[in-house]
Structures are given as C-alpha cells and as structure tokens.
Amino acid sequence: MIEFQHVSKAYREVKALDDVSFTVRRGTVTGFLGPNGAGKSTALRILAGLCRPTSGTATVLGRPYAKLERPGFEVGTVLDAGAQHPGRSGREVLTLGAMLLGLPKSRVDEVLRLVGLTGKEGGRAVGGYSLGMRQRLGIAHALLGRPRALILDEPANGLDPQGIQWMRGLLRDLAAEGCAVLLSSHLLHEVEQVADHIVMIGRGRVLAQGTVAELSRGRGLEQTFLELTANADRSAS
Ligand SMILES: Nc1ncnc2c1ncn2[C@@H]1O[C@H](COP(=O)(O)OP(=O)(O)OP(=O)(O)O)[C@@H](O)[C@H]1O
C-alpha cells in the first residue's frame, strides 16, 4: 500500500504540494492526474525518497522509502526514463541491477521478455534507444525484484499505440497479482483506460479523488478535470 498523509512541500516561495493525502491500495492502479506544474513529480520523488517533504509523510508498505528494509523488493520506480548510462547496453544495466539485488542472471532475461525488448535490443547501447525503449528498460529495471508497489512518472511518454496497449496490459496484470500501482500522467484518456482510481491535483492540492466513474460524473473525465483545474487556477489568482 502507498499512502500520502498531509504531505506539503515548499521550494522557497513555491508551494509545490499543499496538504496532499491519498491512498493506493494493493491490487489497484491509481492514476495521478494534474496539469503541468501541479506537483505530480514532486509527490512521486518524495515517495521514492529522492526529496523530503516540508511536512507530512509519504509511505510505501507502511514506511517512508528510506526506512524500507529491502527497497528493491518492495517498490519499483521509473521516474526518469532517460536516467540510464548511455554507454551501457540495456542488458548490462539490468545485470548490474540484478547483481545489486542478489538475483540470478536469468531474471534479466525474464524482465527483458516481460517488457518486450528482444535479445538484440537488450544488447544495444542505451544511448541509441528510442524514448519508448527507454521506458520499457526503466520498467524492466523496476520490476527486477518483483516489487509489491510500482511508481511510474508519465510512463506512456514516447510509447506508440501498441506500446501504450502493452503498458496497459502489464499494469493491469501487476495489479491483478496484488501490486499497488501509482502512475502520473496528463494523458486523461490513457489513464481512464487503465486506472481503477483517480487522484486529481492542481497547484499542489488534491482537487478530487475517486473511481473513474465517480469522477467522470457521466460527462467524461476530461470535463471534470478541466473544470476542477480551471477553478483551482481561479481561486489561486
Ligand atoms: N527543485 C525545485 N526547485 C524549485 N521549484 C521546483 C522544484 N521542483 C519543482 N518545483 C516547482 O514545484 C511545482 C510543481 O512541480 P512538479 O514538477 O512537481 O509538477 P508536475 O505536476 O510534475 O509538472 P509536469 O507535468 O510539468 O511534469 C512547480 O511550480 C515547479 O516549478
């Protein structure tokens, strides 16, 4: 389970997050939606232990990331698909990750297969990968330790329609196996198709949360999103 409890984060005068609370239960996919600058990446970075909240707590399986005993087996993160060393092959990146977790090399082949990268692609330098291939590699890396929670920042970025459909299937399968999946996006239609639960944020505050049906209010998610974010902008100005 993933839980944000009253999380706020200020960067000097910018309030990136303001009293954010929500929960992602095991076995569900939660879409974290918000316009540019809403605070999505900041929230995911706090959850992944990459920056500290000003106040409040963000936990995975009941603990802040820094207090997890075996983070590689508990939570997988893909926050920046471009973060891998460009000179290493995809297979080398995964092999290093597997070694750090004490996993056999066979797990590298398993995750390559799981994300649809061929043996030949796995052997190529990451610097020559397309954005879609990097996303797949990032997900393969995150899944090495079969984590029980998965955090993805804009995972559909760079994926073609087949890739997006594949990603949807993968995330649904992981949730069906009991994983708690949290993904950020501003692609409403994409999230609508994969998520059970939606959390909408704007200007650092949770604007609404609920099931896709609840938030669609019979008019579609996009309409609700546009109205809520416009209201948030109005009350901030
Ligand atoms: N390191 C930082 N220093 C100062 N301000 C920051 C920093 N990181 C984020 N911010 C500010 O915090 C706010 C939220 O940014 P964040 O990147 O979390 O939004 P986002 O919802 O992920 O946006 P996008 O969809 O554009 O990626 C923005 O106003 C941003 O300028």
The ligand as a Tripos MOL2 file, in Angstrom:
@<TRIPOS>MOLECULE
LIG
   31    33     1     0     0
SMALL
NO_CHARGES

@<TRIPOS>ATOM
      1 N1         13.7500   21.6420   -7.4200 N.pl3     1 LIG1
      2 C1         12.8260   22.6060   -7.4960 C.ar      1 LIG1
      3 N2         13.0910   23.8660   -7.1240 N.ar      1 LIG1
      4 C2         12.1660   24.8440   -7.1780 C.ar      1 LIG1
      5 N3         10.9020   24.6520   -7.6040 N.ar      1 LIG1
      6 C3         10.5630   23.3990   -8.0040 C.ar      1 LIG1
      7 C4         11.5000   22.3230   -7.9780 C.ar      1 LIG1
      8 N4         10.8670   21.2010   -8.4360 N.ar      1 LIG1
      9 C5          9.6000   21.5760   -8.7330 C.ar      1 LIG1
     10 N5          9.4250   22.8840   -8.4730 N.ar      1 LIG1
     11 C6          8.1670   23.6490   -8.6530 C.3       1 LIG1
     12 O1          7.1360   22.9300   -7.9850 O.3       1 LIG1
     13 C7          5.9360   22.9450   -8.7330 C.3       1 LIG1
     14 C8          5.4770   21.5190   -9.0370 C.3       1 LIG1
     15 O2          6.3910   20.9390   -9.9800 O.3       1 LIG1
     16 P1          6.3160   19.3910  -10.4350 P.3       1 LIG1
     17 O3          7.4860   19.1450  -11.3320 O.co2     1 LIG1
     18 O4          6.1760   18.5420   -9.2420 O.co2     1 LIG1
     19 O5          4.9520   19.3850  -11.2650 O.3       1 LIG1
     20 P2          4.3770   18.2640  -12.2730 P.3       1 LIG1
     21 O6          2.9340   18.1480  -11.9440 O.co2     1 LIG1
     22 O7          5.2090   17.0510  -12.2220 O.co2     1 LIG1
     23 O8          4.5400   19.0100  -13.6720 O.3       1 LIG1
     24 P3          4.7940   18.4000  -15.1670 P.3       1 LIG1
     25 O9          3.5240   17.7430  -15.5880 O.co2     1 LIG1
     26 O10         5.0550   19.6660  -15.9530 O.co2     1 LIG1
     27 O11         5.9750   17.4960  -15.0950 O.co2     1 LIG1
     28 C9          6.2180   23.7970   -9.9650 C.3       1 LIG1
     29 O12         5.8070   25.1110   -9.7060 O.3       1 LIG1
     30 C10         7.7160   23.7080  -10.1080 C.3       1 LIG1
     31 O13         8.2200   24.8610  -10.7560 O.3       1 LIG1
@<TRIPOS>BOND
     1     1     2 1
     2     2     3 ar
     3     2     7 ar
     4     3     4 ar
     5     4     5 ar
     6     5     6 ar
     7     6     7 ar
     8     6    10 ar
     9     7     8 ar
    10     8     9 ar
    11     9    10 ar
    12    10    11 1
    13    11    12 1
    14    11    30 1
    15    12    13 1
    16    13    14 1
    17    13    28 1
    18    14    15 1
    19    15    16 1
    20    16    17 2
    21    16    18 1
    22    16    19 1
    23    19    20 1
    24    20    21 2
    25    20    22 1
    26    20    23 1
    27    23    24 1
    28    24    25 2
    29    24    26 1
    30    24    27 1
    31    28    29 1
    32    28    30 1
    33    30    31 1
@<TRIPOS>SUBSTRUCTURE
     1 LIG1         1 GROUP 0 **** ****
